């Protein structure tokens, strides 16, 4: 019996020594991925980042705004890893060195104060309105008073999309009140009866009223089909070649789980 005790003690001692001499398990160093750009994409991006980090706890995602142009400039300068773009002109140059991942389809919605009775607007009327050529809402049979035009700042992808599709590349009137974010336009238009602006459809709420364009309201169906004229594709962009964690996030945003999240805000791309 004593011999069995000694053997058991010796075995426990050897196991203890082996445990003490084992190499410590290294904790993986978290990888940081910085994302900046479109404020239109921000609500979905925060949800995508949270869901991605749950599945990839060693990747820390930092999401900031700044606008499409800022995000693209920061990406090219190497200060962020991924840029969120709410407008990309497919006919323009400058795609070299970038990997563009389409993640959503969105609409730019024309919004007015809920008390404004305007029932429809054509693209030509919209160009004249935002170009400062229409000086009274009476031209639309929508009461009287000078329209207060509200626009986004330079560098906004939403502004670039609006000017490219509606203004024919021209700028909106210099008398427009310029706002730094989509939410700022919503708040202003929602409290000023004579105002008109444009925002990402995802941001439009009961504070404002969306005006039909060419007789059609933006909806998931009209956006996916392209029937609604002010439709655009939203992108995530990374430098070529993307780091593994950057590509993993792009793939996640385009995959089944990511597109389910996207679908809560925009029309899906796949």
C-alpha positions in Angstrom: 0.0 0.0 0.0 2.8 2.4 0.9 4.3 1.7 -2.5 1.1 2.7 -4.2 1.0 5.9 -2.3 4.6 6.7 -3.3 3.8 6.0 -6.9 0.7 8.2 -6.9 2.7 11.0 -5.2 5.5 10.7 -7.8 3.0 10.9 -10.6 1.3 14.0 -9.2 4.7 15.6 -8.7 5.7 15.0 -12.3 2.4 16.4 -13.5 2.9 19.5 -11.4 6.4 20.0 -12.8 5.2 19.5 -16.3 2.4 22.1 -15.8 4.9 24.6 -14.3 7.3 24.2 -17.2 4.7 24.4 -20.0 4.9 27.4 -22.3 2.4 30.1 -21.4 -0.5 30.5 -24.0 -0.1 33.9 -25.7 -3.2 36.1 -25.8 -3.8 37.3 -29.4 -3.2 41.0 -29.8 -6.4 42.8 -30.9 -6.4 44.2 -34.4 -7.9 47.6 -34.9 -9.8 48.4 -38.1 -10.7 52.1 -38.5 -13.8 53.0 -40.7 -14.8 56.5 -41.7 -17.0 58.3 -44.3 -20.6 58.5 -45.2 -23.0 59.6 -42.4 -25.8 57.9 -44.5 -24.2 54.5 -43.9 -23.4 55.2 -40.2 -26.5 53.6 -38.6 -26.0 50.3 -40.4 -22.2 50.4 -40.0 -22.5 50.5 -36.2 -24.8 47.5 -36.2 -22.5 45.7 -38.7 -19.5 46.4 -36.5 -21.1 45.2 -33.3 -22.3 41.9 -35.0 -18.8 41.4 -36.6 -17.0 41.9 -33.3 -19.2 39.4 -31.6 -18.0 36.8 -34.1 -14.4 38.2 -34.2 -13.6 39.4 -30.6 -9.9 40.1 -31.5 -10.9 42.7 -34.2 -11.7 46.1 -32.8 -13.8 48.2 -35.2 -13.9 52.0 -34.9 -16.6 53.7 -36.8 -16.6 57.5 -37.5 -18.4 59.8 -39.9 -17.0 62.8 -41.7 -18.7 62.3 -45.1 -17.8 60.3 -48.2 -15.0 62.6 -49.5 -13.4 62.7 -46.1 -13.5 58.9 -45.7 -12.0 58.4 -49.1 -9.2 61.0 -48.5 -8.5 59.4 -45.1 -8.3 56.0 -46.7 -5.9 57.1 -49.4 -3.7 58.8 -46.7 -3.6 55.6 -44.7 -5.4 57.1 -41.7 -8.3 54.7 -41.9 -8.6 51.2 -43.2 -12.1 51.2 -44.7 -14.0 54.1 -46.2 -17.8 54.2 -46.3 -19.0 55.8 -49.6 -22.6 56.9 -50.3 -21.8 57.9 -53.8 -19.4 56.6 -56.4 -19.5 57.8 -60.0 -18.9 54.7 -62.1 -17.8 56.9 -65.0 -15.1 58.7 -63.0 -11.5 57.7 -62.8 -9.7 57.2 -59.5 -10.7 53.6 -58.7 -7.1 52.4 -59.1 -5.7 50.8 -56.0 -9.1 50.5 -54.3 -11.3 47.5 -53.7 -15.0 48.6 -53.8 -17.5 46.3 -52.1 -21.2 47.3 -52.9 -23.2 46.7 -49.7 -26.5 48.4 -50.1 -28.9 50.2 -52.4 -30.3 53.5 -51.1 -32.5 56.3 -52.3 -32.1 60.1 -51.9 -35.5 61.3 -50.8 -36.8 64.8 -51.3 -38.3 66.0 -48.1 -40.6 69.0 -47.1 -42.4 70.1 -44.0 -45.5 67.9 -43.3 -47.8 70.9 -43.8 -46.5 71.4 -47.4 -49.3 70.0 -49.7 -47.0 69.4 -52.7 -48.0 66.1 -54.2 -45.4 65.4 -56.8 -42.3 66.9 -58.4 -40.5 66.2 -61.7 -36.8 66.1 -62.1 -36.8 69.4 -64.1 -38.9 71.1 -61.4 -36.6 69.8 -58.7 -33.6 71.2 -60.6 -35.3 74.6 -60.9 -36.3 74.5 -57.2 -32.8 73.7 -55.9 -31.1 75.9 -58.4 -32.9 78.9 -57.0 -35.1 79.6 -60.0 -38.5 79.0 -58.3 -39.1 81.8 -55.9 -42.6 80.9 -54.6 -44.2 77.6 -53.6 -47.2 78.8 -55.6 -45.5 77.5 -58.7 -46.3 74.0 -57.4 -49.8 74.9 -56.2 -48.4 74.4 -52.7 -49.3 77.6 -50.9 -47.3 80.7 -51.0 -43.9 81.8 -49.7 -40.3 81.6 -50.8 -38.8 78.1 -50.6 -36.0 77.7 -48.1 -33.5 75.3 -49.8 -31.5 73.1 -47.5 -28.5 71.2 -48.8 -25.6 69.1 -47.5 -22.0 70.3 -47.3 -19.3 69.8 -49.9 -17.8 66.3 -49.6 -21.2 64.7 -48.8 -21.9 61.7 -51.0 -25.6 62.4 -50.7 -25.0 65.9 -52.1 -22.8 64.5 -54.9 -25.5 62.0 -55.9 -28.2 64.7 -55.9 -26.1 67.1 -57.9 -25.1 64.4 -60.4 -28.6 63.0 -60.9 -30.8 66.1 -60.5 -28.6 69.2 -61.0 -26.8 67.9 -64.1 -23.5 68.4 -62.3 -24.4 72.0 -61.4 -24.3 73.1 -57.8 -27.4 73.9 -55.8 -28.2 77.6 -55.2 -25.7 79.6 -53.3 -28.6 80.8 -51.1 -29.1 77.2 -49.8 -28.7 76.6 -46.1 -25.9 74.1 -45.8 -26.1 71.4 -43.2 -23.3 69.1 -41.9 -25.4 65.9 -41.5 -28.5 64.2 -42.7 -30.1 64.5 -39.3 -29.5 68.2 -39.3 -31.5 68.5 -42.5 -34.3 66.4 -41.0 -34.5 68.6 -37.9 -34.5 71.9 -39.9 -37.0 70.9 -42.5 -39.3 69.4 -39.8 -39.5 72.7 -38.1 -39.6 75.2 -41.0 -42.8 75.1 -43.1 -41.3 76.6 -46.3 -38.2 74.5 -46.5 -37.2 71.6 -48.8 -34.2 69.3 -48.6 -32.9 65.9 -49.5 -31.7 63.0 -47.3 -31.0 59.3 -47.3 -34.3 57.5 -47.3 -33.2 55.6 -44.1 -33.2 58.9 -42.2 -36.6 60.1 -43.3 -39.2 59.9 -40.5 -42.5 61.4 -39.5 -40.9 64.8 -38.8 -40.8 65.4 -42.5 -42.7 64.3 -45.6 -41.2 62.5 -48.6 -42.3 64.0 -51.9 -43.0 61.6 -54.9 -40.5 62.1 -57.7 -42.0 61.7 -61.2 -45.0 60.2 -59.4 -43.1 57.5 -57.5 -42.1 57.3 -53.9 -38.9 55.6 -52.9 -39.5 52.0 -51.6 -37.5 48.8 -51.4 -39.1 47.6 -54.6 -38.6 50.8 -56.6 -35.0 51.1 -55.4 -34.1 47.5 -56.2 -35.7 47.8 -59.6 -34.1 51.2 -60.3 -37.6 52.6 -61.1 -37.1 55.4 -58.5 -34.7 57.9 -60.3 -32.7 59.0 -57.3 -31.3 55.5 -56.5 -27.7 54.9 -55.6 -25.3 52.1 -54.4 -23.5 52.4 -51.1 -20.0 51.0 -50.9 -17.3 50.0 -48.5 -13.8 50.6 -49.9 -10.3 49.4 -48.8 -6.8 49.8 -50.2 -5.6 47.0 -52.5 -4.8 44.4 -51.2 -7.0 44.6 -48.1 -5.6 43.2 -44.9 -7.2 39.9 -43.9 -9.4 41.5 -41.2 -10.5 44.2 -43.6 -11.5 41.7 -46.2 -13.3 39.7 -43.6 -15.4 42.7 -42.7 -16.2 43.4 -46.4 -17.2 39.8 -46.8 -19.3 39.9 -43.7 -21.2 43.1 -44.9 -21.9 41.4 -48.2 -22.8 38.0 -46.6 -26.1 36.7 -45.3 -25.9 38.1 -41.8 -24.6 41.4 -42.9 -27.2 41.8 -45.6 -29.9 41.0 -43.1 -28.6 44.0 -41.0 -28.4 46.1 -44.2 -32.0 45.2 -44.9 -33.2 47.0 -41.8 -32.0 50.3 -43.3 -31.7 50.0 -47.0 -32.4 47.7 -49.9 -30.0 44.7 -50.1 -27.5 44.2 -52.9 -27.8 40.4 -52.8 
